[in-house]
Amino acid sequence: MEAKSTRLVDKVPDALTLSRGIISIILLLFIPINYINALLFVILYIIAWLTDTFDGKIARKLEIEGTLAEWDYYLDTLLQFTLVAYGTFIGSLPVIFFLIWLLAGVVLCLITRNKAVVNLMGGLGLIIHLVFMYFYNEILFWILVFFWLFLFFTGIPRFIERLREIEGDLSKLKKEKEKS
């Protein structure tokens, strides 16, 4: 059994992961009472996504896996749900799109329990929201677009690394299947 680390720095990835969940819940709670304006929402949303970027990078740098690492994809989906819910509440996204995305997402995620499907539904929610945000508030649209482009281009090395991991996993499965 692996010994638990007592170094404070090893807790940073979990703290960042947890903070993303907390920010998502706070944003969800403030939506119905219209306590949060669109600019503040976008700022907190970006901060939450930055925690997602840095929790993984820090964990890989420290060569640890945080206790909350298995919750990462679900917290990402919660954050995407928050974005789509907020877009619906402020009127930039029609309710029917929200309901279809929510129903399809919940059904697909529960049936498949696949992290790739969770990511796909989150990405789809983001794209839908960005399209409608353009017509609601062009400045916030461009802020989000540039933020996502920044994340995309800074995340390319990790994306390539993940593709290689998947390729390795598939090779192992293929070899195991050939043996049996």
Wavefront OBJ file of the C-alpha trace (Angstrom):
o trace
v 0.000 0.000 0.000
v 1.246 3.445 -0.971
v 2.088 5.840 1.860
v 0.136 9.099 1.883
v 2.200 12.196 1.325
v 2.356 14.719 4.143
v 3.908 17.497 2.043
v 1.604 20.488 1.750
v 2.581 21.029 -1.879
v 1.130 17.588 -2.731
v -2.302 18.862 -1.650
v -2.319 21.713 -4.206
v -3.840 19.687 -7.098
v -6.710 18.536 -4.875
v -7.251 22.076 -3.590
v -7.482 23.345 -7.163
v -9.836 20.539 -8.191
v -12.056 21.173 -5.170
v -12.068 24.920 -5.809
v -13.431 24.296 -9.327
v -16.344 22.372 -7.860
v -16.966 25.075 -5.257
v -16.870 27.866 -7.850
v -19.308 25.894 -10.040
v -21.745 25.427 -7.163
v -21.496 29.086 -6.139
v -22.194 30.162 -9.705
v -25.176 27.798 -9.898
v -26.586 29.116 -6.624
v -26.347 32.734 -7.749
v -27.985 32.183 -11.155
v -31.637 32.075 -10.001
v -31.379 35.191 -7.860
v -29.616 37.097 -10.664
v -26.948 38.098 -8.186
v -24.120 37.748 -10.658
v -23.674 39.773 -13.832
v -22.345 38.320 -17.071
v -18.827 39.768 -16.790
v -18.352 38.487 -13.236
v -19.714 35.100 -14.300
v -17.210 34.891 -17.172
v -14.331 35.915 -14.879
v -15.213 33.242 -12.285
v -15.782 30.707 -15.068
v -12.312 31.402 -16.468
v -10.757 31.147 -13.000
v -12.487 27.791 -12.530
v -11.116 26.496 -15.841
v -7.650 27.693 -14.950
v -7.844 25.516 -11.833
v -8.536 22.605 -14.187
v -5.489 23.453 -16.259
v -3.170 23.823 -13.304
v -4.338 20.925 -11.112
v -3.260 18.406 -13.735
v -0.035 20.194 -14.629
v 0.997 20.463 -10.984
v 0.102 16.833 -10.258
v 2.132 15.638 -13.246
v 5.057 17.860 -12.250
v 4.974 16.473 -8.686
v 4.431 12.971 -10.094
v 1.383 12.402 -7.904
v -2.268 11.646 -8.457
v -4.516 13.696 -6.255
v -7.263 12.114 -4.207
v -9.850 14.053 -6.222
v -8.346 13.216 -9.636
v -11.134 10.729 -10.378
v -13.673 13.558 -9.913
v -11.935 15.859 -12.391
v -14.112 14.992 -15.402
v -17.308 15.252 -13.402
v -16.333 18.658 -12.033
v -15.509 19.753 -15.590
v -18.997 18.677 -16.631
v -20.527 20.510 -13.670
v -18.706 23.660 -14.765
v -19.955 23.243 -18.335
v -23.473 22.668 -16.985
v -23.105 25.925 -15.052
v -22.147 27.765 -18.248
v -25.081 26.394 -20.225
v -27.516 26.985 -17.316
v -26.348 30.574 -16.977
v -26.658 31.154 -20.715
v -30.218 29.863 -20.544
v -31.066 31.990 -17.513
v -29.797 35.256 -19.013
v -31.586 34.505 -22.272
v -28.581 34.018 -24.551
v -29.399 30.338 -24.993
v -32.910 29.054 -25.773
v -34.364 26.765 -23.112
v -34.942 23.982 -25.654
v -31.193 23.740 -26.363
v -30.461 23.564 -22.652
v -33.026 20.811 -22.113
v -31.842 18.752 -25.101
v -28.187 19.130 -24.080
v -28.996 18.273 -20.463
v -31.101 15.221 -21.299
v -28.647 13.887 -23.887
v -25.685 14.579 -21.623
v -27.128 12.937 -18.547
v -28.337 9.900 -20.476
v -25.078 9.427 -22.407
v -22.863 10.010 -19.379
v -24.872 7.670 -17.160
v -25.154 4.939 -19.778
v -21.573 4.989 -21.005
v -19.767 6.162 -17.838
v -17.046 7.129 -20.281
v -14.811 10.155 -19.664
v -14.567 10.846 -23.400
v -18.369 11.139 -23.593
v -18.351 13.454 -20.568
v -15.767 15.639 -22.331
v -17.738 15.542 -25.581
v -20.922 16.725 -23.879
v -19.029 19.471 -22.081
v -17.451 20.617 -25.328
v -20.794 20.543 -27.088
v -22.282 22.671 -24.308
v -19.437 25.151 -24.694
v -19.891 25.421 -28.459
v -23.656 25.881 -28.158
v -23.162 28.542 -25.509
v -20.488 30.393 -27.526
v -22.723 30.550 -30.603
v -25.562 32.090 -28.642
v -23.241 34.290 -26.539
v -22.087 35.954 -29.748
v -25.587 37.344 -30.252
v -26.069 38.184 -26.567
v -22.800 39.979 -25.730
v -20.074 40.124 -28.344
v -17.384 41.320 -25.905
v -17.932 38.376 -23.559
v -18.035 36.084 -26.578
v -14.565 37.222 -27.664
v -13.207 36.972 -24.120
v -14.349 33.344 -23.980
v -13.087 32.583 -27.496
v -9.609 33.932 -26.754
v -9.547 32.107 -23.429
v -10.466 28.785 -25.077
v -7.927 29.354 -27.846
v -5.294 29.992 -25.173
v -6.241 26.751 -23.419
v -6.281 24.871 -26.715
v -2.822 25.979 -27.818
v -1.227 25.573 -24.400
v -2.855 22.147 -24.063
v -1.641 20.653 -27.346
v 1.375 18.866 -25.792
v -0.890 17.273 -23.149
v -3.416 16.329 -25.828
v -0.697 14.563 -27.836
v 0.472 12.830 -24.652
v -3.083 11.612 -23.994
v -3.375 10.288 -27.546
v -0.182 8.291 -27.021
v -1.542 6.951 -23.710
v -4.739 5.857 -25.454
v -2.724 4.274 -28.252
v -0.654 2.358 -25.670
v -3.789 1.203 -23.864
v -5.311 -0.011 -27.127
v -2.118 -1.897 -27.987
v -2.183 -3.626 -24.600
v -5.841 -4.583 -25.053
v -5.112 -5.911 -28.535
v -2.198 -8.025 -27.251
v -4.286 -9.383 -24.361
v -7.074 -10.273 -26.757
v -4.657 -12.044 -29.104
v -3.291 -14.117 -26.174
v -6.741 -15.339 -25.181
l 1 2 3 4 5 6 7 8 9 10 11 12 13 14 15 16 17 18 19 20 21 22 23 24 25 26 27 28 29 30 31 32 33 34 35 36 37 38 39 40 41 42 43 44 45 46 47 48 49 50 51 52 53 54 55 56 57 58 59 60 61 62 63 64 65 66 67 68 69 70 71 72 73 74 75 76 77 78 79 80 81 82 83 84 85 86 87 88 89 90 91 92 93 94 95 96 97 98 99 100 101 102 103 104 105 106 107 108 109 110 111 112 113 114 115 116 117 118 119 120 121 122 123 124 125 126 127 128 129 130 131 132 133 134 135 136 137 138 139 140 141 142 143 144 145 146 147 148 149 150 151 152 153 154 155 156 157 158 159 160 161 162 163 164 165 166 167 168 169 170 171 172 173 174 175 176 177 178 179 180
